Structures are given as C-alpha cells and as structure tokens.
Amino acid sequence: MATQKDLPAPSEGLILTHFITVRDVAASRRFYADVFGGEVVLEENPAIVKIANGWIIMNPGGGPTPDKPDISLSAPEPGDPVSSFLNVRVADIAAFYTDATAKGARFLTEPLDRRAELRCYLHDPDGHLIEVGQATGILEGILADRTASSEQHHRPVTEPGRDR
C-alpha cells in the first residue's frame, strides 16, 4: 500500500505531476516503471508511477466530467500532431539509451549530439512522445548552432559515459 510520501500529495506548496491518457494501463505502468526505473505507487484508477522526483499518472480516456465540461481525453493516434511531450533529463544518455533499449524501449534515433545537449526521442506504448536529453554544451554556454550543417553537429553518441 502506498504511503502519503509515495503519492503526489504535498503537505504544503505544490508539486508537478504528468497525467497521460492510455489505452492499456498495465502496459503503460510497466513501461514507465521498467524503462525509467519508476516505483509503482498505485496500480490502477489511476495508476501512478513515481520516477525520480516526479510522478506519471495514467488512466484511460473518457468524456467530459463536471469539472472539465466539453473536454474528452483520448490517447494519441498514429500520425496525430504533437503539442506537448515529456522531457526527461539524464546524467549519462548513452548508458540510459543502452539500458532502456535492453528493456524494450524503441527510440526514433540513437542519441544525437546537438552541441548544447545530447538528445533522442522515443514513444511510450500509447504513442506519447518522450524526449531524453543530457545537458552538455549548454552548461558551458554553447547553444545549438542552427546555421551549421546537420552532419557537423548532429553526430550519434554511442559509447556509455562518453564525454564531449
């Protein structure tokens, strides 16, 4: 049974959680617990997985409710435009990529060097987009050079623990 310290219920101030609408709660719960090393604190209604210093809350979609009239929730369909995504920051993106891939995560590309950061994307079981990034050049004041060629600044990063 989850304790209050495990749940997103602040005793003062606020905390930030991320709610996602899912088709299969069990599959999504496993994905976030396994790939991101999360702790399942509530199995269903809603499912809640604590990851690092945040929580992912998952529930199936549904129609309007009294507190959100005229709003329906549904998981994304293939080809839907993306208007927001989960952004996860890691200390070692190559190690995270290797571990997550071994656990079944399917990335759009391997991590790419964007000068300011190393970055890659993946989808969860329902198609929600997740960015995984490691701050690198931005820590030194280097921002991505939008005028430089993609070849020069978007190199794959493949060795765990690789320094810039």
Buried (B, 14 or more C-beta within 10 A) or exposed (E): EBEEEBBBEEEEEEEEEBEBBBBBBEEBBBBBBBBBBBBBBBEEEBBBBBBEEBBBBBBBEEEEEEEEEEEEBBBBEEEEEEEEEBEBEBEBBBBBBBBBBEEEBEBEEBBBBBBBBBBBBBBBBBBBBBBBBBBBBBEEEEEBEEEEEEEEBBBEBEEEEBEE
